[in-house]
Amino acid sequence: MFERPLDHVASWCRQFLAESGRWATALSDWFGEPGRAREARGLKLLKEWLSPEQLAQYEANGYFDVTGCDSGKRYRIRHGTGTNIYEMDDAGQTRAGWCFVPDDSLVAADVVLAQKIALETNERGALAVANHFVLK
């Protein structure tokens, strides 16, 4: 007597869970796609702005070196959105770490491009607002 209603409830629950899973996947794809598209556009733009040497270095290692326009110092910028800039010495060793990011919410490739442009065109200004961090 009670088996039929319980069978109906169990069937309804299975159907509900299956539909919920499909909806969750669809929503995840729909909301996630703009972020992936933004990152892809940012990465494309970054690569267009890198010199051939920087591009080769970035694709091989996930970082590239830039020369500061004011001091001539070499900085290594790693892919990321913070604490990703390293001042290099003449022997290729890291001397100091720097962190500065744009005020807007940007994907990592856009942040890295902004950091590159800032160090190559206004090094003093960029470092004036940067946070220094200790390397271990």
C-alpha positions as CSV (number, residue, x, y, z in Angstrom):
1,M,0.0,0.0,0.0
2,F,2.8,2.4,0.9
3,E,5.2,1.2,-1.8
4,R,3.5,3.0,-4.6
5,P,3.7,6.5,-3.2
6,L,7.3,6.0,-2.1
7,D,8.2,4.7,-5.5
8,H,6.6,7.8,-7.0
9,V,8.6,10.1,-4.6
10,A,11.8,8.2,-5.3
11,S,11.3,8.5,-9.0
12,W,10.4,12.2,-8.7
13,C,13.6,12.8,-6.6
14,R,15.8,11.0,-9.2
15,Q,14.3,13.1,-12.0
16,F,14.7,16.3,-9.9
17,L,18.3,15.6,-9.2
18,A,19.1,14.8,-12.8
19,E,17.4,18.0,-14.0
20,S,19.2,20.0,-11.2
21,G,22.5,18.6,-12.4
22,R,21.8,19.6,-16.0
23,W,20.8,23.1,-14.8
24,A,23.9,23.5,-12.6
25,T,26.1,22.5,-15.5
26,A,24.4,24.9,-17.9
27,L,24.6,27.8,-15.4
28,S,28.3,27.1,-14.7
29,D,29.1,27.1,-18.4
30,W,27.1,30.3,-18.9
31,F,28.6,32.2,-16.0
32,G,32.1,30.8,-16.5
33,E,32.4,31.5,-20.2
34,P,32.7,35.3,-19.9
35,G,35.7,34.8,-17.5
36,R,37.4,32.4,-19.8
37,A,36.8,34.6,-22.8
38,R,38.2,37.7,-20.9
39,E,41.3,35.7,-19.9
40,A,41.8,34.5,-23.5
41,R,41.4,38.1,-24.9
42,G,43.8,39.4,-22.2
43,L,46.4,36.7,-23.0
44,K,46.1,37.5,-26.7
45,L,46.7,41.2,-26.1
46,L,49.6,40.5,-23.7
47,K,51.3,38.4,-26.3
48,E,50.9,41.1,-29.0
49,W,52.7,43.6,-26.7
50,L,55.6,41.3,-25.8
51,S,58.8,41.5,-27.8
52,P,59.9,38.3,-29.6
53,E,62.4,37.6,-26.8
54,Q,59.8,38.3,-24.0
55,L,57.2,36.1,-25.8
56,A,59.6,33.2,-26.0
57,Q,60.6,33.6,-22.4
58,Y,57.0,33.9,-21.3
59,E,55.8,30.8,-23.2
60,A,58.8,28.7,-21.9
61,N,58.7,29.9,-18.3
62,G,55.5,31.8,-17.5
63,Y,57.5,35.0,-16.9
64,F,59.4,37.6,-18.9
65,D,62.0,40.3,-18.2
66,V,61.6,44.0,-18.7
67,T,64.0,46.9,-18.3
68,G,63.0,49.8,-16.2
69,C,63.0,53.0,-18.2
70,D,64.5,55.2,-15.4
71,S,67.1,53.0,-13.7
72,G,67.8,50.4,-16.4
73,K,67.2,47.7,-13.8
74,R,65.9,44.4,-14.9
75,Y,62.5,43.1,-13.6
76,R,61.0,39.7,-14.0
77,I,57.2,39.7,-14.2
78,R,55.5,36.3,-13.6
79,H,52.0,35.6,-14.7
80,G,49.7,36.6,-11.8
81,T,47.8,39.4,-10.2
82,G,50.1,40.3,-7.3
83,T,53.5,39.8,-5.7
84,N,54.7,38.8,-9.1
85,I,57.4,41.3,-9.9
86,Y,61.0,40.6,-9.0
87,E,64.0,42.9,-9.3
88,M,67.0,41.0,-10.7
89,D,70.7,41.7,-10.1
90,D,73.4,41.4,-12.7
91,A,73.9,37.7,-11.9
92,G,70.3,36.9,-12.6
93,Q,69.4,36.5,-8.9
94,T,66.3,38.1,-7.4
95,R,67.1,41.1,-5.3
96,A,63.7,42.4,-4.3
97,G,60.0,41.8,-4.8
98,W,57.4,44.4,-5.9
99,C,53.7,44.4,-6.0
100,F,51.5,46.9,-7.8
101,V,48.2,46.3,-9.6
102,P,45.6,48.4,-11.4
103,D,42.6,49.6,-9.3
104,D,40.1,47.7,-11.6
105,S,39.3,44.1,-11.5
106,L,41.3,42.6,-14.4
107,V,42.3,39.2,-15.5
108,A,45.9,38.2,-14.8
109,A,47.1,38.8,-18.4
110,D,45.8,42.4,-18.3
111,V,47.5,43.0,-14.9
112,V,50.8,41.6,-16.2
113,L,50.5,43.9,-19.3
114,A,49.8,46.9,-17.2
115,Q,52.8,46.1,-15.0
116,K,55.1,45.7,-18.1
117,I,53.9,49.1,-19.6
118,A,54.3,50.8,-16.2
119,L,57.9,49.7,-15.7
120,E,58.9,50.4,-19.2
121,T,57.4,53.9,-19.4
122,N,57.1,55.2,-15.8
123,E,59.3,53.0,-13.6
124,R,59.6,55.6,-10.8
125,G,55.9,56.2,-10.7
126,A,55.1,52.5,-10.6
127,L,57.6,51.8,-7.8
128,A,56.3,54.9,-5.8
129,V,52.9,53.2,-5.4
130,A,54.3,49.6,-5.2
131,N,54.5,47.5,-2.1
132,H,57.9,45.9,-1.5
133,F,57.9,42.4,-0.3
134,V,60.7,40.3,1.3
135,L,62.0,37.3,-0.7
136,K,62.8,34.1,1.2
